[in-house]
Amino acid sequence: MKFSSKLFYGESTWERILAPFKGREALKYLEVGVYEGYSLVWMFQNILTHPTSSAVAIDLFTNPHQIETFTDNCKELGVHDRVEVIEGLSRFALRDLKVETFDIIYLDGSHASKDVLIDAIMAWDLLKVGGILIFDDYDSSRIDTPEEVFPQISVDYFCRQFRDELKVLVRGYQVIVQKMTTAKGESLVLGNRIVFNLEKIMPGVEQGQNLEFHDRATSRQVEATVSQKKIIFGIIARLTKESDFETLRLSSAEVRTLQELGWERSYDFTHEADMLGLA
């Protein structure tokens, strides 16, 4: 494959953050600003390895040589038929994509602050809960450039405004966030990270006693504040009333509390109290 220059420096970080996605069936990836396709090629070689995975590439392709090189690289890799190419401005192209269909989105298009903010907000609705959004060229301290023509202020603003829906995983040359919930309150609720033994907990809840939390993966006890325990008690109370507890939906505040306690990936509220009729 041919590349005029290497304009992608996130391999080691991406390999670590995106490891849970590697090899998944029907994985969907969106990249804004693909240039000659270096990062997209890396994704297909390392993460989008299942034959049912696919990508959408958005770029202005102002240079004819650029789109030729991009197309040739995709063909040489054997993924040309798995890449949808959209030529044009991202602020218009993103409007035609389906909401909550992408697992990973990489924004490396226009670096003007207003364009970055528009791309981020529109891309957020396209991302699935649990998905990853990556911003490029966040750290502008090394470049003598007015802030309005660089991503940093827009990325910071976006992360503040959507702080109840995301978790920042990386903040450096790039910023990488994970979508933990949506504006509707839908969130990650399945997995095997947390165990609530309701048979032992419920008497303590009723009597206001201390509640112990343990991470199943490490068996480590996790300390919670009074306010965090109050929120967790609310979740438990709902669990005792819902027959289909595995589909319990969490509010943004509940998700944020779980994130603060270190339960940031997936939540499985299980128990050993068969007598409660919830098993």
VOPAGU-2260 file (C-alpha; in pm, 1 decimal, decimal comma):
REM VOPAGU-2260
SITE   aa  ch    i         X         Y         Z
SITE  MET   A    0       0,0       0,0       0,0
SITE  LYS   A    1     111,0     354,5     -68,5
SITE  PHE   A    2     102,0     649,1     170,0
SITE  SER   A    3     265,6     985,4     106,9
SITE  SER   A    4     310,9    1031,3     482,4
SITE  LYS   A    5     215,6     868,3     812,0
SITE  LEU   A    6     -55,0    1086,5     963,6
SITE  PHE   A    7    -170,1     845,7    1232,8
SITE  TYR   A    8       1,5     810,5    1567,6
SITE  GLY   A    9    -248,9     627,6    1783,0
SITE  GLU   A   10    -164,2     262,5    1721,9
SITE  SER   A   11     -60,2     163,7    2074,5
SITE  THR   A   12    -345,7     354,2    2241,9
SITE  TRP   A   13    -605,7     232,5    1993,8
SITE  GLU   A   14    -486,7    -126,3    2028,3
SITE  ARG   A   15    -544,8    -108,5    2404,2
SITE  ILE   A   16    -875,4      82,8    2403,1
SITE  LEU   A   17   -1031,8    -100,1    2110,1
SITE  ALA   A   18    -922,2    -451,0    2211,4
SITE  PRO   A   19   -1275,8    -549,6    2329,6
SITE  PHE   A   20   -1408,1    -474,7    1979,1
SITE  LYS   A   21   -1151,7    -678,4    1788,3
SITE  GLY   A   22   -1302,1    -945,8    1567,6
SITE  ARG   A   23   -1665,8    -870,8    1649,0
SITE  GLU   A   24   -1927,0    -959,7    1391,4
SITE  ALA   A   25   -2097,1    -674,9    1203,0
SITE  LEU   A   26   -1877,8    -410,6    1365,7
SITE  LYS   A   27   -1936,9     -67,1    1210,7
SITE  TYR   A   28   -1670,3     203,4    1197,0
SITE  LEU   A   29   -1703,6     565,9    1086,5
SITE  GLU   A   30   -1409,0     789,3    1002,0
SITE  VAL   A   31   -1430,4    1158,1     915,5
SITE  GLY   A   32   -1119,2    1280,5     733,9
SITE  VAL   A   33    -960,6     964,4     592,9
SITE  TYR   A   34    -696,9    1125,9     366,7
SITE  GLU   A   35    -519,7     829,1     202,8
SITE  GLY   A   36    -664,2     573,9     445,4
SITE  TYR   A   37    -376,4     497,6     681,3
SITE  SER   A   38    -586,6     481,1    1000,8
SITE  LEU   A   39    -874,3     306,9     822,8
SITE  VAL   A   40    -636,9      42,4     688,4
SITE  TRP   A   41    -499,1      -4,2    1040,3
SITE  MET   A   42    -853,9     -55,8    1169,5
SITE  PHE   A   43    -923,0    -330,5     915,1
SITE  GLN   A   44    -593,3    -498,8     989,5
SITE  ASN   A   45    -631,3    -489,8    1366,6
SITE  ILE   A   46    -993,2    -437,0    1479,7
SITE  LEU   A   47   -1237,7    -483,4    1189,4
SITE  THR   A   48   -1104,2    -831,5    1130,0
SITE  HIS   A   49   -1437,0   -1012,6    1099,5
SITE  PRO   A   50   -1553,3   -1034,0     734,8
SITE  THR   A   51   -1892,7    -884,7     827,9
SITE  SER   A   52   -1739,9    -565,8     968,0
SITE  SER   A   53   -1760,6    -247,9     760,5
SITE  ALA   A   54   -1666,4     118,6     749,3
SITE  VAL   A   55   -1795,4     452,8     628,3
SITE  ALA   A   56   -1532,2     702,2     511,1
SITE  ILE   A   57   -1611,7    1073,1     479,2
SITE  ASP   A   58   -1372,9    1320,5     315,9
SITE  LEU   A   59   -1372,7    1616,3      78,8
SITE  PHE   A   60   -1102,6    1447,0    -132,5
SITE  THR   A   61    -998,2    1783,8    -275,2
SITE  ASN   A   62    -692,0    1629,6    -437,7
SITE  PRO   A   63    -766,6    1372,4    -712,7
SITE  HIS   A   64    -449,2    1184,2    -618,9
SITE  GLN   A   65    -582,4    1146,3    -264,5
SITE  ILE   A   66    -899,2     954,2    -348,7
SITE  GLU   A   67    -711,0     742,5    -603,5
SITE  THR   A   68    -456,0     643,1    -341,1
SITE  PHE   A   69    -730,3     578,2     -84,7
SITE  THR   A   70    -924,4     356,5    -326,4
SITE  ASP   A   71    -612,1     167,4    -434,1
SITE  ASN   A   72    -515,9     100,5     -70,7
SITE  CYS   A   73    -862,3     -36,4       8,8
SITE  LYS   A   74    -853,1    -259,2    -297,7
SITE  GLU   A   75    -505,9    -387,4    -217,6
SITE  LEU   A   76    -618,4    -475,5     134,1
SITE  GLY   A   77    -925,1    -650,5      -5,9
SITE  VAL   A   78   -1182,9    -439,7     180,1
SITE  HIS   A   79   -1300,6    -209,4     -95,9
SITE  ASP   A   80   -1646,6    -367,4     -97,6
SITE  ARG   A   81   -1675,2    -317,8     280,6
SITE  VAL   A   82   -1609,9      56,9     272,1
SITE  GLU   A   83   -1876,5     312,9     187,6
SITE  VAL   A   84   -1713,0     633,5      64,6
SITE  ILE   A   85   -1895,1     965,5     104,5
SITE  GLU   A   86   -1734,9    1261,5     -68,8
SITE  GLY   A   87   -1836,9    1596,0      79,4
SITE  LEU   A   88   -1863,3    1807,6     393,3
SITE  SER   A   89   -1910,0    1603,9     708,3
SITE  ARG   A   90   -2176,6    1836,9     849,2
SITE  PHE   A   91   -2400,2    1737,7     560,5
SITE  ALA   A   92   -2285,9    1376,7     516,3
SITE  LEU   A   93   -2345,4    1286,3     881,5
SITE  ARG   A   94   -2711,7    1386,9     854,1
SITE  ASP   A   95   -2784,7    1097,0     621,4
SITE  LEU   A   96   -2647,0     825,3     849,4
SITE  LYS   A   97   -2862,7     614,9    1079,7
SITE  VAL   A   98   -2873,3     695,0    1450,7
SITE  GLU   A   99   -2693,8     458,5    1691,9
SITE  THR   A  100   -2545,1     228,3    1430,0
SITE  PHE   A  101   -2169,8     278,0    1475,7
SITE  ASP   A  102   -1944,4     108,4    1728,8
SITE  ILE   A  103   -1638,6     328,6    1676,0
SITE  ILE   A  104   -1613,7     681,0    1531,6
SITE  TYR   A  105   -1291,6     870,0    1457,1
SITE  LEU   A  106   -1310,1    1245,7    1392,9
SITE  ASP   A  107   -1010,7    1382,5    1203,1
SITE  GLY   A  108   -1173,2    1618,1     954,1
SITE  SER   A  109   -1172,4    1996,5     972,0
SITE  HIS   A  110    -985,7    2113,2    1282,2
SITE  ALA   A  111   -1169,1    2447,0    1302,9
SITE  SER   A  112   -1334,9    2465,1    1643,7
SITE  LYS   A  113   -1688,6    2516,9    1514,1
SITE  ASP   A  114   -1654,9    2228,5    1267,7
SITE  VAL   A  115   -1521,5    1995,5    1537,0
SITE  LEU   A  116   -1814,8    2079,1    1763,1
SITE  ILE   A  117   -2070,1    2019,1    1486,0
SITE  ASP   A  118   -1907,0    1687,5    1391,7
SITE  ALA   A  119   -1892,8    1575,2    1754,9
SITE  ILE   A  120   -2257,1    1647,9    1833,5
SITE  MET   A  121   -2381,9    1485,3    1514,6
SITE  ALA   A  122   -2152,4    1184,7    1554,2
SITE  TRP   A  123   -2263,6    1131,6    1913,4
SITE  ASP   A  124   -2616,0    1043,6    1803,6
SITE  LEU   A  125   -2473,7     797,4    1550,4
SITE  LEU   A  126   -2273,6     610,8    1815,9
SITE  LYS   A  127   -2412,1     307,4    1997,9
SITE  VAL   A  128   -2418,1     293,9    2376,3
SITE  GLY   A  129   -2085,1     141,6    2472,2
SITE  GLY   A  130   -1924,8     277,3    2154,6
SITE  ILE   A  131   -1600,9     474,5    2127,0
SITE  LEU   A  132   -1556,4     829,4    1992,4
SITE  ILE   A  133   -1203,9     947,1    1911,2
SITE  PHE   A  134   -1091,7    1308,5    1858,7
SITE  ASP   A  135    -759,5    1372,9    1684,8
SITE  ASP   A  136    -508,0    1654,2    1743,0
SITE  TYR   A  137    -650,6    1759,4    2078,7
SITE  ASP   A  138    -322,8    1871,4    2232,2
SITE  SER   A  139    -249,5    2200,0    2055,8
SITE  SER   A  140       4,3    2325,0    2313,3
SITE  ARG   A  141     286,7    2236,2    2077,5
SITE  ILE   A  142     145,8    2446,6    1794,4
SITE  ASP   A  143     131,9    2825,3    1780,0
SITE  THR   A  144    -222,1    2840,9    1642,7
SITE  PRO   A  145    -526,1    3047,7    1746,4
SITE  GLU   A  146    -760,5    2835,1    1956,9
SITE  GLU   A  147   -1055,6    2894,3    1725,1
SITE  VAL   A  148    -885,6    2698,0    1448,1
SITE  PHE   A  149    -791,7    2399,9    1663,1
SITE  PRO   A  150   -1007,8    2123,4    1819,2
SITE  GLN   A  151    -922,6    2160,1    2186,5
SITE  ILE   A  152   -1180,4    2414,6    2303,6
SITE  SER   A  153   -1460,8    2235,0    2121,0
SITE  VAL   A  154   -1360,3    1893,5    2254,0
SITE  ASP   A  155   -1349,5    2033,0    2608,7
SITE  TYR   A  156   -1688,9    2195,7    2563,8
SITE  PHE   A  157   -1838,7    1876,6    2421,4
SITE  CYS   A  158   -1705,8    1665,4    2708,2
SITE  ARG   A  159   -1847,4    1908,1    2965,4
SITE  GLN   A  160   -2190,5    1926,3    2805,9
SITE  PHE   A  161   -2218,3    1548,3    2761,6
SITE  ARG   A  162   -2039,3    1452,9    3084,2
SITE  ASP   A  163   -2343,9    1264,1    3211,5
SITE  GLU   A  164   -2343,5    1042,7    2900,5
SITE  LEU   A  165   -1973,6     965,3    2855,7
SITE  LYS   A  166   -1654,6     853,0    3022,5
SITE  VAL   A  167   -1320,1    1001,2    2916,2
SITE  LEU   A  168   -1078,3     714,3    2857,1
SITE  VAL   A  169    -780,7     905,8    2715,3
SITE  ARG   A  170    -684,7    1273,8    2717,1
SITE  GLY   A  171    -357,3    1357,2    2547,3
SITE  TYR   A  172    -262,7    1403,3    2183,8
SITE  GLN   A  173    -602,1    1246,1    2120,9
SITE  VAL   A  174    -915,1    1238,9    2335,4
SITE  ILE   A  175   -1106,8     910,6    2348,0
SITE  VAL   A  176   -1445,7     879,3    2516,2
SITE  GLN   A  177   -1692,2     596,1    2564,8
SITE  LYS   A  178   -2066,0     646,6    2537,1
SITE  MET   A  179   -2212,9     517,9    2862,6
SITE  THR   A  180   -2572,4     626,8    2818,4
SITE  THR   A  181   -2801,5     832,2    2595,6
SITE  ALA   A  182   -3018,3    1135,3    2658,6
SITE  LYS   A  183   -3306,4     887,5    2701,0
SITE  GLY   A  184   -3131,2     723,8    2995,0
SITE  GLU   A  185   -3057,4     395,3    2818,3
SITE  SER   A  186   -2733,0     251,6    2940,0
SITE  LEU   A  187   -2503,3     -46,4    2963,9
SITE  VAL   A  188   -2667,2    -284,0    3203,6
SITE  LEU   A  189   -2552,5    -633,7    3113,2
SITE  GLY   A  190   -2224,3    -807,5    3189,6
SITE  ASN   A  191   -2063,5    -976,5    3487,9
SITE  ARG   A  192   -1878,5    -710,7    3682,9
SITE  ILE   A  193   -2096,0    -643,5    3989,1
SITE  VAL   A  194   -2268,3    -872,6    4232,7
SITE  PHE   A  195   -2541,0    -763,8    4473,0
SITE  ASN   A  196   -2634,0   -1038,1    4717,4
SITE  LEU   A  197   -2988,0    -921,6    4789,3
SITE  GLU   A  198   -3045,8   -1190,4    5053,5
SITE  LYS   A  199   -2777,3   -1026,8    5266,3
SITE  ILE   A  200   -2825,6    -668,4    5150,1
SITE  MET   A  201   -3197,2    -609,1    5194,3
SITE  PRO   A  202   -3203,1    -629,6    5576,9
SITE  GLY   A  203   -2913,6    -386,4    5587,6
SITE  VAL   A  204   -3087,5    -149,4    5347,4
SITE  GLU   A  205   -3400,2    -149,7    5558,8
SITE  GLN   A  206   -3205,3     -86,4    5878,6
SITE  GLY   A  207   -2970,5     172,4    5728,4
SITE  GLN   A  208   -2664,7     -41,6    5787,1
SITE  ASN   A  209   -2344,0     -19,8    5588,1
SITE  LEU   A  210   -2351,5    -183,6    5247,9
SITE  GLU   A  211   -2048,9    -361,1    5104,3
SITE  PHE   A  212   -1970,0    -361,2    4732,3
SITE  HIS   A  213   -1731,6    -604,6    4570,8
SITE  ASP   A  214   -1591,7    -612,7    4217,6
SITE  ARG   A  215   -1649,0    -968,8    4093,2
SITE  ALA   A  216   -1342,6    -960,7    3869,3
SITE  THR   A  217   -1100,0    -879,8    4155,0
SITE  SER   A  218   -1305,1    -957,8    4470,5
SITE  ARG   A  219   -1187,4    -617,1    4589,3
SITE  GLN   A  220   -1415,2    -428,4    4826,5
SITE  VAL   A  221   -1513,7     -89,1    4690,7
SITE  GLU   A  222   -1596,7     195,7    4928,7
SITE  ALA   A  223   -1891,8     419,1    4842,3
SITE  THR   A  224   -1997,2     757,5    4980,2
SITE  VAL   A  225   -2333,1     814,6    5149,1
SITE  SER   A  226   -2476,0     976,9    4835,3
SITE  GLN   A  227   -2345,3     696,2    4614,7
SITE  LYS   A  228   -2497,3     435,7    4846,0
SITE  LYS   A  229   -2829,7     616,8    4832,8
SITE  ILE   A  230   -2833,5     587,8    4454,2
SITE  ILE   A  231   -2727,8     223,2    4466,7
SITE  PHE   A  232   -3003,8     153,5    4721,9
SITE  GLY   A  233   -3249,0     301,1    4472,5
SITE  ILE   A  234   -3127,5      62,5    4204,2
SITE  ILE   A  235   -3159,0    -231,0    4441,6
SITE  ALA   A  236   -3510,6    -128,5    4538,1
SITE  ARG   A  237   -3607,2    -129,5    4171,7
SITE  LEU   A  238   -3446,1    -468,8    4125,1
SITE  THR   A  239   -3667,5    -617,1    4394,0
SITE  LYS   A  240   -3977,7    -496,3    4208,4
SITE  GLU   A  241   -3887,7    -578,7    3848,3
SITE  SER   A  242   -3937,3    -934,8    3731,8
SITE  ASP   A  243   -3714,7    -886,7    3427,8
SITE  PHE   A  244   -3424,3    -732,4    3613,9
SITE  GLU   A  245   -3169,1    -796,1    3338,5
SITE  THR   A  246   -3329,6    -526,5    3122,0
SITE  LEU   A  247   -3328,3    -264,0    3397,3
SITE  ARG   A  248   -3249,6      79,5    3253,8
SITE  LEU   A  249   -3036,4     325,2    3446,3
SITE  SER   A  250   -3063,8     703,0    3462,6
SITE  SER   A  251   -2766,6     926,2    3380,9
SITE  ALA   A  252   -2708,9     989,4    3753,0
SITE  GLU   A  253   -2704,5     615,0    3823,3
SITE  VAL   A  254   -2459,0     549,4    3541,7
SITE  ARG   A  255   -2236,4     833,6    3662,1
SITE  THR   A  256   -2233,9     688,6    4014,2
SITE  LEU   A  257   -2130,7     347,8    3881,0
SITE  GLN   A  258   -1855,2     514,7    3679,2
SITE  GLU   A  259   -1729,3     694,3    3990,7
SITE  LEU   A  260   -1714,1     363,0    4174,6
SITE  GLY   A  261   -1505,2     216,4    3893,8
SITE  TRP   A  262   -1777,8       1,5    3737,3
SITE  GLU   A  263   -1738,4     164,0    3400,8
SITE  ARG   A  264   -1797,7    -107,6    3145,6
SITE  SER   A  265   -2095,9    -331,3    3198,5
SITE  TYR   A  266   -2322,5    -399,0    3485,7
SITE  ASP   A  267   -2476,5    -726,0    3589,7
SITE  PHE   A  268   -2697,4    -689,8    3893,4
SITE  THR   A  269   -2714,4   -1052,9    4008,0
SITE  HIS   A  270   -2796,8   -1205,0    4342,7
SITE  GLU   A  271   -2827,1   -1527,7    4532,8
SITE  ALA   A  272   -3174,6   -1465,0    4676,6
SITE  ASP   A  273   -3386,6   -1716,5    4490,7
SITE  MET   A  274   -3645,5   -1680,6    4765,3
SITE  LEU   A  275   -3719,0   -1328,9    4638,7
SITE  GLY   A  276   -3839,2   -1472,0    4309,3
SITE  LEU   A  277   -3592,3   -1270,1    4101,8
SITE  ALA   A  278   -3364,0   -1548,3    3984,7
